[in-house]
Amino acid sequence: MPFLPHSRSISAQRIFHCFVLTSASVAGMKAAPALASTPVEFQSSFMRQPGNHASDAGALALKALSNSQNLIPGRYRVSIHVNQNFFDNREIEFSVNTQSDDLAPCLSPELLNDIGVKLDGLELPKAVLGACVNLQRLIPGATAQLDGSNLELSISIPQIAMHRDVAGYVDPQRWDYGINSAFVNYQVSAQQGRSDQIGHHRSQDLYLNSGLNIGAWRLRSNNTFRSDTQGERTWSRAYTYLQRDLPGARAQLTLGETFTPGDVFRSVPIRGVQIASDMSMLPDSQQNYAPVIRGVAQTRARLEIRQNGFPIYSTYVSAGPYEINDLTTGGGSGELEILLTEADGQVRRFTQPYATLNNLLREGVWRYSTSMGRYNAPSFSEDDAMLWQGTLASGVGWNSTLYGGLMGNNFYQAGTLGISKNLGAIGAMSFDITHSAAEIDPHDSSRTAQGLSYAVKYGKSFDTRTNLRFAGYRYSTTGYRDFSEAVRERSADQRFRGSRRSLLEASLFQDIGRYSSLSLTLSQENYWQSSEQQRQFQFNFSSRYKTLSYSVYASQSLNNDELRERQLGMSISMPLDFGQSTTATYDVRSSSGQFNHRASIAGRTHQDQLNYRASLASDENQYKSTELSLGYQAPYASVGAGITQGADYTNLSLNASGSLLLHADGIEAGAYLGETSGLIHVPDIADVGLLNASNAKTNKHGYALIPSLQPYRVNRVILDTDQLDPGVEIDNGVTQVVPRRGAVIKASFVARKVQRVVLTARDKHGAALPFGAQVSDATGEILAVVGQAGQVLLNTSQDKQTVLVRWGNNATQQCQLHVDAQSMPLKQGYRVQDMVCR
């Protein structure tokens, strides 16, 4: 509570006492009528009054507190919490518990089944449970208690009586399609520079991820515009599709340009129709894996991620380690291509697989997909023949899963059969075999190739805090082709290097002690028609000593010429005493036989809105380069700029990202939106923060965007009420939403602007009004009680108002205050004034 200087000494402590007593009194006086019970009596003599008031003047307020009772029997819509976790809001009938005089809920067998109670495994058969279950008799140790003031029903049930697979599950009846809306996410960047090798150059990139939601249907499109250094302008489209979920089938229906699932075959772009399981509709333990892209940049560099040849993501990263954890891919698994373009024009390329043992399912769980359409090649093929694919996986017990699939068109056919098994303490492993047959010459159908491919995958999290995320090896005979290889060979594409012979992939993470960790990702592949091996890896070890952090890294990648490039480096950083989160870093690296080192300083301002970085680098030939970059996260967009200058080049870059959302009431701007997002509305209240998005604030109309929500799960949307203006009053700053995939959920909050008035009220003789006197409006609604020294805290939405102060039943024990809030002086958000009650 702020300190309010008062002409006659109003202290913050008195206002606090007044506020506490007022809140308690009003809450008690507003309690609903309830069952008869033994009245509670309070001793009022401790409320000492001035000599001209009766000693029991506060008894009226205490009586109101003693009369607060519980709810009466009836139907109430209550918030149900099961074992301290929110379940649902439902209307329940309450009756009197004859043993305790409390209200007992009528819990139907259907409700208990929805909650997750194992009714079939209990002693009483379901047929004799009745319309209202006696919970304590059915499950010893179970309880159900109602908090009448908050309309909250808390149910406690021993875990042995609950299904184990319901964690994270939400009743499909609560899944929400959201509002009709349209949005566009944008990532725009531009750079220009000069180098001794290519002279002046400039380029621009624009990534647009747009969508339209109407009812259950969602239209999505991903488009890219690029103007390169030669001035060539190109538009490309990764996908455009229409989609809706099929709750009964636990699947998504997709029409248009999309990608086939990659859990059995490698993901392929198609234009057609697809029905595929959505594992997010199942409990948390069966969620799909999401890839995280990690690496190290040497300068302020542009990072681009491609899937199946299509660009799907672009951003700028500063020199040093980076991590991309907000990627949305079009397929469940497959292979990503990462292009890192440094400020001096050097390009490094990585490929990262992102499949894991997600084909290991629980017993009784199915996953399926069926796809049909034309092959949607990005550029290297003219063959767009029809293609069909079907996959199926099922948890069959014995900790095993069987999976397989068929795929083909008029020149290619393939079939896969495999098994995954949980080996307990050893880990999890899968093995599959794939047969393919392909016509490799479009002009001669007799030229065919067929062969087999064998794959084994392994994953394990060890007690030593070692996490082997993914390890796999695939061996193929000389005649085997996957679909992409067959298409490239038929098209005589120069990127076809022959059929793949073997592929080894692994990803390892290890925690060491409290502050140290290491990670290793690697892949190696070779081809039948070539003796060359493609090998790439990334290794990183990081640790900390007191305030000093250090890391060692090594990597080998592929550049545009498919040549190996190996890097070694070490980085040391420490926090500085000035600014906020300011860090100084020194790093050295060796790349392509060249040695250089760099010193940098980076930090961010309050609430992480502004970040900055400056560095100075030098190589073994004493060529120096400098870098300066700034980034700002506004409530409505994210912008950044950077300049890098070396001995033979200069590069300036600008970038921005954000979103625009069109809905029934207008258009809103915000941060880049994820697949599933939200729109909050606090009517006509600006600058209300949101804990779900740290930099989001409502605009003048009260709207703000929630960048990301989890589909088919309960998401708590929480307003940041700690920084609210004193003149804003919000009834409840927390709500819960359950969006479907791709939905835009609108969450509205009841709020109002009020005048907070602090009065020091005196009677006509100049004495402070009695402690505990009631303050009510013209309708008789109690607004507050008088606190110490005659202080009153009022919340009112009216500029002018007459209130009644009463401390007894006689006419001499009441008076009126004529409150004109606008005419009172404003101090720290409160209207403060001394008044005489007449």
KOLDO-862532 format. One record per residue (C-alpha): residue in one letter; x, y, z. Coordinates in steps of 0.1 Angstrom, whole numbers, padded with zeros to 4 digits, always signed. Last residue first. Layout:
BEGIN
AXYZ/...
REM end
This chain:
BEGIN
R-0239+0154+0083/C-0205+0136+0079/V-0176+0161+0077/M-0149+0152+0052/D-0111+0150+0050/Q-0099+0141+0015/V-0078+0117-0006/R-0085+0104-0041/Y-0060+0075-0046/G-0037+0068-0076/Q-0005+0081-0059/K-0023+0112-0046/L-0053+0127-0065/P-0069+0157-0049/M-0107+0155-0046/S-0131+0172-0070/Q-0134+0142-0092/A-0144+0120-0063/D-0175+0140-0052/V-0187+0121-0021/H-0215+0135-0001/L-0213+0118+0033/Q-0244+0111+0053/C-0251+0105+0090/Q-0261+0078+0114/Q-0263+0072+0152/T-0285+0102+0160/A-0313+0086+0140/N-0311+0056+0163/N-0303+0020+0151/G-0266+0022+0156/W-0233+0028+0138/R-0245+0040+0104/V-0228+0059+0076/L-0249+0065+0045/V-0234+0073+0012/T-0241+0100-0013/Q-0224+0097-0047/K-0207+0118-0073/D-0181+0105-0098/Q-0196+0071-0097/S-0175+0039-0102/T-0168+0037-0066/N-0142+0019-0044/L-0142+0033-0009/L-0116+0032+0018/V-0128+0049+0050/Q-0107+0064+0079/G-0125+0076+0111/A-0093+0074+0132/Q-0092+0036+0128/G-0115+0020+0103/V-0150+0028+0091/V-0167+0000+0073/A-0171-0005+0036/L-0196-0007+0007/I-0227-0022+0023/E-0255-0023-0002/G-0285-0004+0011/T-0297+0008-0023/A-0286+0044-0016/D-0251+0033-0008/S-0237+0018+0025/V-0209+0026+0050/Q-0211+0006+0083/A-0195+0019+0115/G-0167-0004+0128/F-0146+0024+0144/P-0168+0053+0153/L-0166+0085+0132/A-0137+0108+0142/A-0147+0138+0163/G-0151+0172+0147/H-0185+0180+0163/K-0203+0176+0130/D-0190+0141+0127/R-0157+0132+0112/A-0147+0112+0081/T-0111+0108+0070/L-0117+0096+0034/V-0096+0075+0011/V-0113+0072-0023/R-0104+0047-0050/Q-0123+0057-0081/V-0132+0028-0104/K-0125+0016-0139/R-0140-0018-0146/A-0130-0053-0154/V-0147-0086-0164/F-0122-0107-0183/S-0125-0122-0217/A-0105-0151-0231/K-0107-0156-0269/I-0092-0188-0283/V-0075-0188-0317/A-0076-0225-0328/G-0048-0243-0347/R-0052-0275-0327/R-0082-0274-0304/P-0081-0250-0275/V-0088-0257-0239/V-0091-0224-0219/Q-0088-0216-0183/T-0093-0182-0165/V-0073-0161-0141/G-0076-0123-0133/N-0109-0125-0116/D-0130-0095-0107/I-0107-0069-0122/E-0106-0034-0107/V-0087-0006-0124/G-0082+0028-0107/P-0052+0017-0087/D-0034+0010-0120/L-0024-0026-0123/Q+0012-0036-0119/D+0006-0067-0097/T-0024-0077-0118/D-0004-0096-0144/L-0033-0114-0161/I-0033-0152-0161/V-0045-0176-0189/R-0043-0211-0176/N-0041-0236-0204/V-0060-0269-0200/R-0048-0292-0228/Y-0061-0302-0262/P-0038-0278-0279/Q-0010-0260-0260/L-0012-0222-0263/S+0013-0198-0279/P+0015-0162-0288/I-0012-0148-0265/L-0024-0116-0281/A-0036-0085-0264/Y-0069-0065-0265/G-0082-0039-0240/H-0093-0013-0265/K-0064+0010-0257/N-0040-0019-0262/T-0034-0048-0237/K+0001-0057-0229/A+0024-0085-0241/N+0061-0085-0231/S+0059-0114-0206/A+0035-0136-0225/N+0016-0161-0204/L+0020-0137-0174/L-0001-0111-0193/G+0002-0074-0186/V-0027-0049-0185/D-0016-0017-0204/A-0050-0006-0215/I-0085-0013-0200/D-0113-0007-0226/P-0127-0042-0221/V-0101-0067-0208/H-0099-0090-0238/I-0075-0118-0244/L-0067-0133-0278/G-0052-0168-0279/S-0028-0190-0299/T-0024-0224-0315/E+0003-0229-0342/G+0025-0202-0328/L+0020-0165-0332/Y+0049-0140-0337/A+0044-0112-0312/G+0014-0088-0314/A-0008-0066-0335/E-0046-0066-0333/I-0073-0060-0359/G-0110-0053-0351/D-0140-0065-0333/A-0149-0096-0353/H-0113-0107-0356/L-0082-0099-0376/L-0048-0108-0361/L-0015-0093-0372/S+0018-0109-0363/G+0054-0102-0354/S+0089-0102-0368/A+0115-0076-0377/N+0150-0076-0392/L+0177-0052-0402/S+0212-0060-0414/L+0243-0040-0423/N+0274-0057-0436/T+0309-0043-0443/Y+0337-0063-0459/D+0374-0064-0465/A+0389-0054-0431/G+0357-0063-0412/Q+0326-0044-0403/T+0294-0059-0389/I+0262-0039-0383/G+0231-0051-0366/A+0194-0043-0363/G+0165-0058-0345/V+0127-0056-0342/S+0101-0076-0324/A+0064-0067-0327/Y+0033-0055-0309/P+0042-0056-0272/A+0077-0044-0281/Q+0107-0067-0280/Y+0138-0047-0290/G+0170-0060-0305/L+0203-0042-0309/S+0235-0053-0327/L+0271-0040-0329/E+0299-0060-0345/T+0336-0052-0352/S+0362-0069-0373/K+0400-0069-0372/Y+0425-0085-0396/Q+0456-0091-0375/N+0467-0120-0397/E+0460-0145-0369/D+0425-0132-0366/S+0409-0103-0347/A+0374-0097-0332/L+0357-0068-0314/S+0322-0072-0301/A+0290-0053-0291/R+0257-0068-0281/Y+0223-0053-0271/N+0190-0064-0257/L+0159-0043-0251/Q+0126-0056-0238/D+0141-0080-0213/Q+0118-0067-0185/H+0144-0040-0176/T+0173-0039-0200/R+0195-0065-0217/G+0231-0074-0219/A+0260-0082-0241/I+0298-0075-0242/S+0322-0090-0266/A+0358-0101-0270/R+0368-0121-0301/H+0396-0145-0311/N+0409-0158-0344/F+0427-0188-0359/Q+0424-0199-0395/G+0430-0235-0406/S+0395-0239-0419/S+0382-0226-0385/S+0400-0222-0352/R+0382-0205-0324/V+0388-0182-0295/D+0362-0167-0272/Y+0360-0139-0246/T+0327-0129-0231/A+0315-0100-0209/T+0279-0102-0196/T+0254-0076-0186/S+0222-0090-0169/Q+0211-0054-0160/G+0236-0025-0162/F+0268-0025-0143/D+0284-0052-0121/L+0295-0074-0150/P+0287-0111-0154/M+0314-0135-0167/S+0321-0153-0200/I+0346-0178-0214/S+0343-0194-0248/M+0364-0221-0265/G+0366-0231-0301/L+0372-0257-0327/Q+0358-0257-0363/R+0358-0281-0392/E+0345-0274-0426/R+0339-0303-0450/L+0331-0296-0486/E+0296-0300-0501/D+0302-0269-0522/N+0274-0250-0504/N+0291-0257-0471/L+0289-0289-0450/S+0295-0290-0413/Q+0321-0302-0387/S+0318-0290-0352/A+0338-0284-0320/Y+0329-0267-0287/V+0344-0258-0254/S+0324-0238-0228/Y+0330-0215-0200/S+0311-0197-0173/L+0327-0176-0145/T+0305-0166-0116/K+0316-0194-0093/Y+0331-0219-0117/R+0307-0229-0145/S+0305-0256-0171/S+0298-0262-0208/F+0309-0289-0232/N+0297-0288-0268/F+0301-0312-0297/Q+0286-0308-0332/F+0290-0334-0359/Q+0291-0339-0396/R+0302-0367-0419/Q+0295-0372-0455/Q+0316-0400-0468/E+0331-0402-0503/S+0336-0435-0521/S+0307-0429-0544/Q+0282-0450-0563/W+0270-0470-0533/Y+0266-0439-0510/N+0279-0429-0476/E+0264-0414-0445/Q+0276-0401-0412/S+0257-0382-0385/L+0266-0366-0353/T+0251-0348-0323/L+0270-0344-0290/S+0261-0326-0259/L+0280-0319-0227/S+0269-0307-0193/S+0284-0290-0162/Y+0269-0270-0134/R+0256-0294-0108/G+0277-0324-0116/I+0279-0336-0152/D+0247-0337-0172/Q+0250-0356-0205/F+0232-0352-0238/L+0237-0375-0268/S+0223-0374-0303/A+0231-0401-0328/E+0228-0408-0366/L+0245-0434-0388/L+0234-0438-0424/S+0244-0465-0448/R+0244-0472-0486/R+0224-0443-0499/S+0216-0445-0536/G+0236-0424-0559/R+0248-0389-0557/F+0216-0373-0570/R+0222-0336-0567/Q+0227-0334-0604/D+0190-0343-0610/A+0187-0368-0638/S+0149-0366-0633/R+0146-0404-0629/E+0175-0404-0604/R+0160-0375-0584/V+0126-0391-0582/A+0140-0425-0571/E+0162-0408-0545/S+0132-0389-0531/F+0111-0421-0529/D+0137-0442-0511/R+0158-0463-0533/Y+0172-0498-0527/G+0191-0515-0554/T+0226-0513-0538/T+0214-0527-0505/S+0206-0504-0477/Y+0219-0501-0442/R+0204-0479-0416/Y+0218-0470-0381/G+0201-0451-0354/A+0207-0433-0322/F+0184-0408-0307/R+0179-0390-0274/L+0207-0408-0255/N+0201-0389-0223/T+0228-0394-0197/R+0218-0383-0162/T+0239-0411-0147/D+0206-0430-0141/F+0204-0434-0179/S+0179-0421-0204/K+0178-0445-0234/G+0171-0446-0271/Y+0179-0470-0299/K+0172-0473-0336/V+0178-0502-0360/A+0172-0499-0398/Y+0174-0524-0426/S+0169-0514-0463/L+0161-0538-0491/G+0164-0537-0528/Q+0148-0530-0562/A+0160-0511-0592/T+0142-0510-0626/R+0152-0503-0662/S+0124-0521-0681/S+0102-0490-0679/D+0125-0472-0703/H+0117-0435-0709/P+0111-0425-0672/D+0143-0444-0662/I+0146-0454-0626/E+0115-0476-0624/A+0115-0484-0587/A+0110-0513-0563/S+0114-0509-0526/H+0116-0533-0496/T+0118-0519-0460/I+0129-0537-0429/D+0124-0525-0393/F+0140-0527-0359/S+0132-0507-0328/M+0149-0503-0295/A+0141-0489-0261/G+0164-0488-0230/I+0184-0514-0211/A+0165-0508-0178/G+0132-0518-0194/L+0136-0532-0229/N+0108-0512-0244/K+0102-0527-0278/S+0097-0514-0313/I+0088-0537-0343/G+0090-0532-0380/L+0074-0538-0414/T+0079-0515-0444/G+0066-0516-0480/A+0077-0497-0511/Q+0065-0491-0546/Y+0077-0466-0572/F+0069-0460-0609/N+0031-0457-0610/N+0027-0447-0574/G+0038-0461-0541/M+0038-0464-0503/L+0028-0491-0479/G+0033-0491-0441/G+0044-0508-0410/Y+0043-0508-0372/L+0042-0533-0344/T+0047-0519-0309/S+0061-0538-0279/N+0060-0535-0241/W+0047-0570-0239/G+0014-0556-0253/V+0004-0548-0288/G+0008-0511-0291/S-0003-0504-0327/A+0013-0486-0357/L-0002-0481-0391/T+0010-0463-0422/G-0006-0456-0456/Q+0009-0438-0486/W-0003-0428-0520/L+0014-0409-0548/M+0001-0395-0581/A+0027-0384-0606/D+0044-0350-0602/D+0076-0357-0622/E+0091-0325-0632/S+0117-0328-0605/F+0144-0305-0588/S+0123-0276-0577/P+0102-0281-0545/A+0086-0314-0556/N+0049-0317-0547/Y+0042-0354-0554/R+0005-0356-0563/G-0020-0368-0539/M-0031-0395-0514/S-0023-0399-0477/T-0034-0423-0451/S-0022-0422-0415/Y-0023-0443-0384/R-0015-0444-0347/W-0032-0469-0324/V-0030-0472-0286/G-0041-0506-0271/E-0007-0512-0253/R+0013-0480-0252/L+0031-0469-0282/L+0068-0470-0294/N+0068-0453-0328/N+0080-0421-0311/L+0114-0437-0309/T+0130-0406-0322/A+0129-0387-0355/Y+0144-0353-0358/P+0172-0356-0383/Q+0195-0326-0385/T+0213-0315-0417/F+0239-0288-0414/R+0250-0262-0439/R+0276-0234-0436/V+0276-0203-0457/Q+0303-0176-0457/G+0289-0142-0468/D+0311-0121-0444/A+0281-0116-0420/E+0277-0154-0417/T+0250-0174-0435/L+0239-0204-0415/L+0218-0229-0435/I+0200-0256-0415/E+0184-0285-0434/L+0159-0305-0415/E+0153-0343-0418/G+0122-0364-0411/S+0097-0364-0383/G+0060-0355-0376/G+0058-0334-0407/G+0050-0297-0413/T+0074-0284-0388/T+0069-0257-0362/L+0101-0244-0346/D+0100-0226-0313/N+0132-0241-0297/I+0159-0226-0318/E+0191-0225-0297/Y+0222-0204-0303/P+0259-0205-0293/G+0281-0176-0302/A+0278-0146-0325/S+0243-0133-0326/V+0214-0150-0344/Y+0192-0137-0371/T+0160-0154-0381/S+0144-0176-0407/Y+0119-0205-0407/I+0101-0227-0433/P+0122-0227-0464/F+0112-0256-0487/G+0138-0282-0498/N+0121-0311-0479/Q+0122-0289-0448/R+0144-0258-0447/I+0157-0238-0418/E+0174-0204-0423/L+0198-0187-0399/R+0211-0153-0408/A+0244-0145-0390/R+0258-0120-0365/T+0293-0135-0364/Q+0308-0169-0356/A+0275-0188-0351/V+0274-0219-0328/G+0247-0246-0330/R+0214-0259-0317/I+0181-0267-0333/V+0155-0283-0311/P+0131-0308-0326/A+0096-0315-0312/Y+0088-0351-0301/N+0052-0363-0302/Q+0031-0366-0271/Q+0022-0401-0257/S+0029-0394-0220/D+0008-0363-0221/P-0025-0381-0225/L-0040-0385-0260/M-0054-0357-0282/S-0019-0346-0288/M-0013-0378-0307/D-0030-0365-0338/S-0035-0394-0361/A-0034-0387-0398/I-0059-0382-0426/Q-0045-0368-0458/V-0057-0353-0490/G-0038-0340-0520/R-0007-0320-0529/I+0023-0338-0516/P+0056-0332-0498/V+0074-0363-0486/S+0084-0374-0451/R+0108-0403-0449/F+0088-0435-0443/V+0076-0450-0410/D+0072-0420-0386/G+0076-0394-0413/P+0040-0383-0418/T+0033-0371-0453/F+0038-0334-0459/T+0012-0308-0469/E-0002-0290-0499/G-0040-0293-0501/L-0066-0310-0479/T-0058-0321-0443/L-0080-0341-0419/Q-0065-0344-0384/A-0069-0374-0362/R-0083-0387-0329/A-0110-0406-0349/G-0139-0393-0329/P-0121-0359-0325/L-0117-0354-0363/D-0097-0321-0365/R-0098-0297-0394/Q-0074-0287-0421/L-0072-0267-0453/Y-0037-0265-0469/T-0012-0242-0484/Y+0024-0254-0482/A+0061-0244-0487/R+0054-0216-0511/S+0080-0198-0531/W+0082-0163-0545/T+0114-0152-0563/R+0132-0120-0571/E+0166-0120-0587/G+0186-0088-0579/Q+0219-0105-0580/T+0223-0102-0542/D+0190-0120-0537/S+0154-0108-0535/R+0133-0134-0517/F+0097-0138-0510/T+0085-0168-0489/N+0050-0182-0484/N+0035-0206-0458/S-0003-0211-0460/R-0029-0223-0435/L-0067-0226-0437/R-0084-0239-0406/W-0119-0254-0404/A-0139-0261-0373/G-0157-0228-0374/I-0139-0204-0397/N-0102-0199-0390/L-0079-0183-0416/G-0041-0185-0416/S-0009-0169-0426/N+0028-0177-0423/L+0047-0151-0443/Y+0084-0150-0447/L+0100-0120-0463/D+0136-0118-0473/Q+0157-0089-0487/S+0191-0088-0503/R+0219-0063-0510/H+0253-0063-0526/H+0282-0039-0532/G+0315-0055-0544/I+0317-0093-0548/Q+0352-0102-0536/D+0363-0069-0519/S+0331-0069-0499/R+0302-0044-0495/G+0270-0045-0476/Q+0232-0047-0476/Q+0208-0066-0455/A+0171-0069-0452/S+0149-0090-0430/V+0112-0097-0426/Q+0095-0124-0405/Y+0057-0122-0407/N+0029-0140-0391/V-0005-0134-0407/F-0039-0138-0390/A-0076-0144-0398/S-0103-0150-0373/N-0135-0169-0364/I-0132-0176-0327/G-0121-0207-0308/Y-0128-0243-0318/D-0129-0253-0281/W-0122-0287-0266/R-0142-0290-0234/Q-0165-0318-0247/P-0133-0337-0256/D-0127-0343-0219/V-0091-0334-0211/Y-0063-0359-0205/G-0031-0345-0189/A-0027-0374-0165/V-0055-0399-0173/D-0033-0429-0179/R-0030-0441-0143/H-0067-0446-0137/M-0076-0437-0101/A-0085-0459-0071/I-0049-0465-0062/Q-0043-0427-0063/P-0065-0422-0032/I-0093-0397-0041/S-0095-0361-0028/I-0123-0340-0042/S-0122-0302-0037/L-0154-0284-0048/E-0149-0247-0053/L-0178-0222-0052/N-0153-0196-0039/S-0173-0186-0007/G-0189-0220-0005/D-0157-0240-0003/L-0172-0275-0007/Q-0154-0306+0005/A-0153-0341-0011/T-0133-0369+0006/A-0119-0403-0003/G-0102-0423+0025/P-0122-0454+0019/I-0136-0454-0017/L-0172-0464-0022/R-0184-0457+0013/Q-0166-0423+0014/L-0179-0415-0021/N-0216-0423-0015/V-0225-0421-0052/C-0255-0402-0063/A-0276-0417-0091/G-0271-0452-0078/L-0240-0472-0074/V-0258-0505-0077/A-0252-0512-0114/K-0215-0501-0111/P-0207-0530-0089/L-0194-0522-0054/E-0160-0535-0046/L-0141-0513-0070/G-0122-0522-0102/D-0150-0514-0126/L-0153-0479-0111/K-0117-0470-0117/V-0120-0433-0110/G-0107-0410-0138/I-0126-0378-0133/D-0148-0387-0162/N-0157-0420-0145/L-0165-0401-0113/L-0188-0378-0133/E-0206-0407-0150/P-0211-0425-0116/S-0229-0393-0104/L-0215-0372-0075/C-0243-0355-0057/P-0224-0331-0035/A-0228-0329+0003/L-0235-0296+0021/D-0224-0294+0057/D-0248-0302+0087/S-0222-0328+0098/Q-0240-0361+0100/T-0272-0351+0082/N-0252-0339+0051/V-0276-0315+0036/S-0279-0316-0002/F-0259-0302-0031/E-0267-0307-0068/I-0239-0301-0092/E-0233-0278-0122/R-0199-0282-0137/N-0166-0264-0141/D-0138-0289-0148/F-0108-0308-0136/F-0083-0285-0118/N-0056-0304-0099/Q-0054-0305-0061/N-0063-0342-0060/V-0094-0335-0081/H-0105-0298-0083/I-0140-0290-0094/S-0150-0254-0100/V-0187-0251-0091/R-0220-0244-0108/Y-0245-0247-0080/R-0277-0266-0076/G-0295-0265-0043/P-0290-0267-0005/I-0283-0234+0012/L-0248-0219+0011/N-0228-0214+0043/Q-0232-0187+0069/S-0222-0151+0076/N-0242-0139+0106/S-0212-0135+0129/L-0195-0110+0105/A-0226-0089+0104/K-0228-0089+0141/L-0192-0077+0143/A-0201-0047+0121/L-0230-0038+0143/A-0210-0043+0175/G-0186-0015+0166/A-0206+0012+0185/D-0205-0009+0217/S-0186+0017+0237/A-0211+0044+0228/H-0197+0075+0211/N-0188+0109+0226/G-0158+0094+0245/P-0140+0082+0215/Q-0144+0044+0208/R-0123+0014+0218/M-0130-0017+0197/F-0118-0042+0223/S-0153-0041+0238/S-0168-0057+0208/Q-0165-0094+0219/F-0176-0115+0190/E-0205-0140+0189/V-0209-0169+0165/P-0244-0182+0160/T-0251-0219+0164/S-0263-0231+0130/A-0292-0225+0107/L-0283-0233+0071/A-0276-0206+0047/P-0280-0171+0035/A-0254-0160+0011/A-0222-0142+0022/K-0222-0105+0013/M-0218-0093+0048/G-0187-0115+0054/A-0170-0103+0023/V-0178-0067+0032/S-0164-0070+0067/A-0132-0088+0057/S-0125-0064+0029/T-0132-0033+0050/L-0112-0046+0079/V-0082-0053+0057/F-0085-0019+0039/C-0088+0001+0070/H-0058-0016+0086/F-0038-0009+0054/I-0050+0027+0053/R-0039+0031+0089/Q-0004+0017+0081/A+0000+0040+0052/S-0005+0070+0074/I-0030+0098+0072/S-0014+0127+0091/R-0037+0158+0090/S-0026+0171+0057/H-0021+0135+0045/P+0009+0121+0029/L-0001+0088+0013/F+0024+0060+0015/P+0016+0033-0010/M+0000+0000+0000/
REM end
